Amino acid sequence: MAFLIIMVLLWADMLATYVMWIMQKYLTDVWKLGVTHAAGIMNIYTGLTKFLPLVFFIFVDAGLSNYRSLLLSSIAFSIGMGFLSMSTPPVLHKVTGTCKDYEPNCLGHTQKALFYTALALIAAGLSGRVVSLVAFAENQIEKDPNCKTSSMSLDCKGPDGKLIKRPSLQFPSFKVKKPSLRLP
């Protein structure tokens, strides 16, 4: 069950990465923003996704468990994706009194507010997952007394001495490699 939860969370991260990858084209084509203005918006979003893990590290270290962090970040991510879809002109055109075409004059203040709120919530959701997903996955791996594993290796030897290959997961992390002090 934990494997399924982890795969769903990773799939959602891939979906968000794809959506944000095409967002600059959406901003230049639909909102008719200049390339530099659209790039500025996306750079602020990227900066948030790089800064917010530090905040989540502090909360998790202060007592918020990895599970709760994943739960809160998943809720923020889901609400953010909902707001992002609602910020497009056809969704709320009857409520806001705007047209439903993909044109700049069809974007009201409500759609713009939803868009910017969605970017912040998606950034918070992705950042919370970066912090807690690896630790959550490691907690879910069953500890076998006959198995000697490193922290991210899922391979171990069974009772008969043969290598048991378990599925391998690649997780994003903020681990920094130690610099080599050897001279050439």
KOLPAVO-963718 format. One line per 2 residues: number of its first residue (from 1); for each residue x, y, z of C-alpha. Coordinates in steps of 0.02 Angstrom, whole numbers, plus 50000, padded with zeros to 5 digits. Example, Ala and Ser with C-alpha at 12.3 -4.5 7.8 and 13.67 -1.06 7.14 Angstrom:
<nodes>
1 = 50615:49775:50390  50684:49947:50357 .
</nodes>
This chain:
<nodes>
1 = 50000:50000:50000  50142:50120:50041 .
3 = 50218:50087:49870  50054:50141:49789 .
5 = 50046:50300:49893  50224:50345:49848 .
7 = 50194:50313:49662  50036:50421:49663 .
9 = 50133:50563:49745  50274:50548:49619 .
11 = 50149:50545:49475  50069:50706:49541 .
13 = 50241:50786:49546  50269:50739:49364 .
15 = 50099:50812:49318  50141:50976:49404 .
17 = 50310:50982:49319  50228:50962:49149 .
19 = 50094:51093:49186  50225:51219:49243 .
21 = 50332:51179:49091  50193:51236:48973 .
23 = 50138:51381:49084  50252:51510:49002 .
25 = 50173:51475:48832  50000:51495:48911 .
27 = 50050:51662:48987  50119:51728:48823 .
29 = 49980:51661:48711  49823:51683:48818 .
31 = 49869:51823:48938  49970:51909:48799 .
33 = 50113:51946:48919  50287:51980:48856 .
35 = 50413:51840:48867  50510:51929:49004 .
37 = 50353:51961:49108  50298:51779:49091 .
39 = 50474:51720:49131  50475:51833:49285 .
41 = 50314:51753:49348  50383:51579:49321 .
43 = 50549:51625:49401  50458:51683:49558 .
45 = 50365:51517:49560  50529:51421:49539 .
47 = 50608:51525:49678  50465:51479:49793 .
49 = 50486:51294:49756  50671:51308:49800 .
51 = 50646:51413:49958  50493:51332:50038 .
53 = 50579:51165:50076  50683:51258:50205 .
55 = 50522:51311:50292  50453:51134:50284 .
57 = 50618:51066:50355  50595:51180:50505 .
59 = 50415:51123:50533  50457:50938:50514 .
61 = 50607:50957:50629  50498:51049:50758 .
63 = 50379:50903:50773  50270:50894:50619 .
65 = 50286:50714:50561  50330:50664:50384 .
67 = 50156:50592:50362  50071:50754:50415 .
69 = 50189:50854:50306  50143:50746:50157 .
71 = 49959:50761:50200  49964:50951:50213 .
73 = 50070:50970:50057  49954:50854:49959 .
75 = 49803:50956:50013  49890:51118:49963 .
77 = 49943:51042:49797  49767:50978:49759 .
79 = 49686:51145:49801  49819:51233:49697 .
81 = 49786:51124:49545  49599:51155:49565 .
83 = 49626:51343:49575  49740:51335:49423 .
85 = 49606:51249:49320  49475:51373:49383 .
87 = 49584:51520:49330  49556:51482:49145 .
89 = 49422:51589:49060  49294:51453:49015 .
91 = 49274:51389:49193  49210:51541:49288 .
93 = 49149:51651:49146  48966:51649:49205 .
95 = 49009:51692:49385  49134:51830:49344 .
97 = 49035:51901:49198  49178:51883:49073 .
99 = 49183:51795:48905  49239:51615:48891 .
101 = 49369:51637:48753  49555:51620:48784 .
103 = 49588:51806:48765  49664:51933:48886 .
105 = 49502:52034:48897  49413:51875:48958 .
107 = 49523:51865:49112  49448:51952:49262 .
109 = 49527:51995:49428  49456:51834:49502 .
111 = 49545:51724:49375  49708:51816:49402 .
113 = 49693:51801:49592  49656:51615:49575 .
115 = 49806:51594:49459  49931:51676:49577 .
117 = 49858:51586:49728  49869:51422:49633 .
119 = 50054:51449:49595  50091:51479:49780 .
121 = 49991:51326:49836  50070:51213:49705 .
123 = 50243:51273:49757  50202:51236:49939 .
125 = 50134:51065:49894  50287:51015:49793 .
127 = 50406:51083:49925  50323:50984:50064 .
129 = 50341:50825:49963  50524:50857:49928 .
131 = 50556:50868:50114  50456:50719:50176 .
133 = 50437:50592:50036  50608:50510:50054 .
135 = 50594:50494:50242  50416:50430:50228 .
137 = 50470:50300:50100  50614:50243:50209 .
139 = 50496:50224:50357  50381:50115:50251 .
141 = 50516:49994:50196  50501:49839:50302 .
143 = 50657:49808:50403  50712:49629:50378 .
145 = 50838:49568:50511  50924:49457:50380 .
147 = 50941:49603:50261  51084:49726:50266 .
149 = 51036:49881:50167  51101:50055:50150 .
151 = 50980:50198:50177  50914:50201:49998 .
153 = 50954:50027:49937  50811:49905:49926 .
155 = 50919:49754:49884  50951:49622:50016 .
157 = 50999:49441:50034  50866:49316:50079 .
159 = 50886:49172:50202  50962:49064:50065 .
161 = 51096:49195:50029  51028:49243:49858 .
163 = 51005:49425:49815  50825:49482:49823 .
165 = 50791:49626:49704  50656:49744:49764 .
167 = 50586:49888:49661  50699:50039:49663 .
169 = 50632:50214:49687  50721:50375:49640 .
171 = 50675:50521:49751  50724:50703:49740 .
173 = 50837:50755:49881  50941:50900:49941 .
175 = 51093:50795:49985  51254:50882:49940 .
177 = 51403:50781:49885  51561:50813:49983 .
179 = 51694:50895:49875  51846:50793:49836 .
181 = 52007:50864:49905  52121:50764:49790 .
183 = 52234:50862:49676  52249:50805:49495 .
</nodes>
